[in-house]
Amino acid sequence: MGKTLDYLQWRGDLKFSKDPINDIDVLIFALLSYLPLKGIVPGIKSNKEISLKDAASQYLAKYSNSDENSPEANITPLSSFNTSAESLLKDAAGCPRFEEIRLSRYDENTDFVVGRQFTALTFTIPDFERTKIIAFRGTDNSVVGWKEDFDLAYMEQIPAHESACLYLKQTIGVFSGRFIVCGHSKGGNLAIYAGSHLNPMQQLKLKKIVNFDGPGFNFSIVQRNHFSQNEHKVINYLPEDSMVGLLLEPVGKRVIVSSSERFINQHNAFNWDVDRCRFIEGELSESAKLMEQTLETWLTDITISDRETFLEALFDILGASEGKFIKTDPQESFKEFKNILVKYSKIDQKTKALLSDVFESLTSEATKTLSESIKEKLPRILGSADN
């Protein structure tokens, strides 16, 4: 048993012509999309491409000595994740399986006013079919990026959905061959949404959609019929303690993946357990089931208009429209907390009351669900004790 990075040691010497692409390969492309490759990978308007080996060489020369406070250091949610992504790029570029993969059509579009955080790029595999992998970046550590995740609770289409649809349709129109669309976290949600909004001719070129612990959809406001035509092509990988991947309703098949980490650290797909060319399957934990049930009940109790008001106010206080990043340094976090208090004091009383009511509702629902779960298990626990 190993982790995602160990896969390269097991399969890195086998080219795709000898060992066909599998879903761990697809995860690697999804994780590489987190790296800031603008100016290295040719942009969406270019017909040029670059090998993974050359891209890695340029990236390491440009960023390996970057100051941790530079804009580049703010690309990913956690510094450990960023370090792992860089190691993945370096290791992949040094093995026969990945070094000649071609990267192209890099597109990055973050708009703090509109509320959009979006990045995508295309990988061309040197196999017989010249398979194309389109990878959508997941949520970075910008507040606006996290806001888009929560906007799924009340919006039929978030701004990144529009960008993902446009990117996929244009790219499918440019290239021949079959496509796999993928993403981790919000990137997985974008992959499903964009892949489900292709026309019938474009659908024929779509081989598979892979969502790595990304949220689902709110089908009380999103039309489900768009997703039914290729739901059989969608596979969702979730870790045992999944939180993000259990948000809203799923589309397609679910596979639970084992991880040695716990809770939110399992969202980091570098921590997932693999064996050779497959993920090691596990079971959804009780805490994850509790989380899923709590959120489902809570969402039905909050009206769509109140969800919108709540989330807009919450993320305005956190600084989504100002391009702020989530701070991991305790001193910086304390400074930010003081700014949050100042912003909170300036909002109107009606919105303050709504914020308080929603937080109280969520806490109450979590307590209620936990209590019911304990009551349900209590007879079995007492029964086993009697024996």
N, C-alpha and C positions, 0 to 999 in steps of 0.2 A: 504494500500500500504506500502511496506517496501523495504529493500535492500537484497542482497544475504545472509548476515549474519542473517537477521531476519527469513529466511526460516527454519533454524534449530529450532527456537522456535515453528514454526507452524507444522513442520513435523518430528522433531527429535525424537518424542516418538513413531512413527509408523515404525515398521520394514518393510523391503522390501517384506516380505511374505504377509503383509497386504496392503501395498501401493506400487505398482510397481515403478521401477526406472523411473524418468522423466529427462528432460534436465537441470533442475536446479541442480539435483544430479550430472549430468555429468559435469556441469560447476565447481562444487565444486572439483571434482577430477582433472580437468584441472588446477585450481588455486593452489591446494596442490602440484602439480608437481614443482612449483617454489621454494619450500623449499629445503635446502641442506640436503638431507636425506642419503647421502653416509655414510656408516658405521653403519647406523641404519636399513635401509631396506636391506635385503640380495641382493647381486649383481646378474647380469644376468647369471653368471655361476653356481649359487647355486640353489638347488631345495627346499630351505627353504623359509618360509614366516613369516610375523609378523603381529599381529593385529594392527589396527589403534590406539587403546587405548594404547598398549605398545609402539608403535612408537612415539606417542605424548609424553608419559612419558619420554622416552629417549631423545627426541629432546629438550624438555623444560629443562631438567637437563643439557644438553650440551650447549645450545645456549641462554637461557633466560638472562644470564648475560654477553653475548659477548660484547666486546668493539666495538663501532660503526665503528672503523677504521680497524677491523679485516677483513680477506678475506671473512668470512661468511656474513659480512654486505654488500658485493658487489654483492649479488645474484640477487636482483631484481631491476627494473628500479627506483623505488621511495621508500623512507623509509616508507611512509604511506602504500604503497602496501605490503611491507614486514611485517609491524605490523599487517595488516589485515589478511595476510596469516597465521601468527602465531596464531591469535585469532580464525581463522577458524579451524585450526588443534585442538586447545584446546577445542573449543566448540563441534566440531564434535566427538571428542574422548569421550565426556561426555554424549552423547545421545545414546539411544538404536538403532537408525537407522544405525549409522555409526561405533560404537565402535568395532564390531566384523568383520568388513571388513578386508580382508587380503591383505597385500602389499608385492610385490615381484619383482624380476628382475630389480632392480635399475641399470640404465646405464647412466654414465656421461662421456662425451667426448668433451673437448674443446681443440682445436689445433690452436694456433695463427699463425703458419706457413702455414698450409693448409687453414686456414680461416673457421674453423668449431666451432659452439657452439651448443651442443646437450645434452639433458637429457630426459630420459623416464623412466616410471615405470608402473607396472601392479597392478590393484585393482581387487580382486575377491569378488563379491557380494554374501552374504549369502541368495540368493533367490532360487527358485525351479530349475532354469536353471544353477545356479552357473555362472552367467554372468561375463565376464571379461571386464574391462575397461582399455584400454591402453591410457595413457595420455602423450603427448609430451609437454615438457616445451617450452614456448614462448621465446621471446627475453629478455635476461637479460640486465644489464647495461654495459656490456663489449662492446667496440667499434667493436670488431670482430663480435659480435652478431648482431649489427645493420647493419654491412656491408653485412652480408648474406641476410638480408631483401632486400637491394637494388640490390644485385647481381641477384635477380630474374628477373631484367629488361633486362639482357643480357645473362644469363646462362641457359642452358636447364636443368641442374641438379646442385644444390648447394651441398656442402659437407654434410650438415645435411640431405639432401634428401636420400643420399646413406645409412647413418646411420639409418634413420627411416625405410627404406625398409628392411634392414637387421634385425632390431629389431622386426618388425611386423611379418615377415616371420618365424623367429625363434620361436617367442612366440606363434604364431598360431599353429606351429608344436608341441609344448610342451604340450599345454592344449587342452582339449576337450571343447565342449560347444560353445556358441555364443559370439561374440566380438563386443564392441562399441569402436571406435577409436576417440580420441578427442584432442583438444589443443586450447589454447588461443594465440592470436597474431601469431607469426611465427609457433607456435606449431600447430595451426589449418591448416596452409598450409602444414606442414609435414604430418598431419593426412590424408588429402585428397590425397597427392602425394603417400604416402605409401599404403593407402587403394586401390588406383587405379592401383597399379602395382603388385597386387597379381595374382596368376594363378587361373584358373576357380574353382579348388577344394577348394582352400583357400577362394575364394570369397563366397562360400556357408556358411562359418562360420562367415562372416562379416555381422552384423546386421545393423549398422548405422555408419556414420561419422559425427561428429559435430565440426564445425569450429566457434570459438568465436572471431569474429573481426580479423581474419587473412587475409593476402593478397591472391590474386588469382594467375593467371599464365599468362605468355606472350605466347599466342598460335601462335605467328608468328615464334617462335623458339622451342616451346614444342609441341609434337604430341598430338592432342586432342583426338584421338581414344582411348588412354589409359584410359581416364576419362569417356568415354561415357557408358561403360558397367555397371557402378554402380552410375551414376550421380543421379539417383532417391533415392539413400541412403544418399545423402549429404544434410545437412542443415547448413546454415550460419546465425549466429546471429550477427547483426551489430547495434551499438547504433545510435541514430539520427544524431549525428555530427561525424560519423565515418570518419577516415582518413586512418588508416592502412588497414581496411577491404575493402576499395574501390580501393586499389592499384591493377592494372592489372585486368584480366578478371575472373569472378566468375565461379564456378562449382556448380551446384545444386541450391536448393531453398534458397531464402533470406528472413529473417524475421527481421524487424526493431524493436529494443527494446527501450523503453522510459528510459530516465535517467535525474535526476535532476541536474547533473553537466553539464558543457559546454565544447565544443571543445575537446582538447586532453585528458582532464580528464575523458571523457566518455570511453576512451579505457580501463580504469581501470574497470573491470567487477564487482568489489565490489560496484560500484556506479549505477548499473543497477536496474531498478524498477521491483519488483516482487509482486505477489499477491498469497499467499498460494503456490500452486505447479505449477505456470505458470509465464512466463515473461509477463509484460505489454507491449503491442505492441504500437509503435509510427509511425512516418513518417520521412523519410529521410529529413534533413534540406536543405534549399537552399544553405547554405555554403558548405555542403557535396557534393551536386550535382555539384556545381561550381568546387570544388576540383577534383572530378572525371573527369569532362570534360576537365579541364586544363591538368591533367596528361596524359589522353588519347591522346590529340592533341600533347603535348610536346614529348611523346615517339615516335610518328610517324615521328616527324621532326628530331630526333637524330638517326644516324646510330648505329647499334649494336656495331661496333668497337669503335666508339666514346664514347658510353655509358661505355664500358669496360675501356677505357683509363681514362675517367673522374672519374669513381667510384674508380678505383685502386689508382689513384693519390690522390683523396680526402681523402680516408680512410687511405692511407699511411701517409698523413700529420697528420691525427687525431690520429695515433698510433695504428691501428688495429693489426699490426703484432708484437707489443710490449706488448700485453696483457693489454693495458690501459683500464680504466673504465671511464665512463662518470661522471664528477664531478658535484655535486650539491652545494658544498660550494663555495661562491663567490670568496674567496681568492685563493682557489685551481684552480678555473676556470680561474682566471686572469693569474696565473703562467702557466697554460696549454696553454693559448692564446699566450703567448710569445714564447713558444716552437713551436707552430703551425706556427708563423710568420717566425721563423728561418728555419723550414723545407720548407716552401713555397719558401723562397729566394733561396733554393738550387736546385729546380726542373728546368728542361730545359724550354726555352722560348716557344717552341711549345706546351708543356703541360699547361703552364701558360695561353697561349692564348685560349686553348680549355676550361679550367676551367672558364675563363672569359666569353667566348661565350655561354657556356651552362647555366651559372647562368643568363646571360642577356636574353637568350631565354626563360627560365622558367619565369622570371619576366615579360617579354613582353607578353607571352602567358596568364599569369594570368590576366594581365591588360586588354588584348583583350577580354578574356572570360567574365570578370566582366563588361566591357563596353557593350558587346552584351546582357548580362543578364539584365542590366539596361534599354537599349533601348527597349528590348522586353516587359518589365513590364511598361514602361513609358506610353504607350497609355491607359493601364488599370487604372493606377494611376490617369491620367488626366481625364479619363472618369468618375471615381468614384467621383472626385473632382467637376466636372461639375454638377453631380446629387446632 
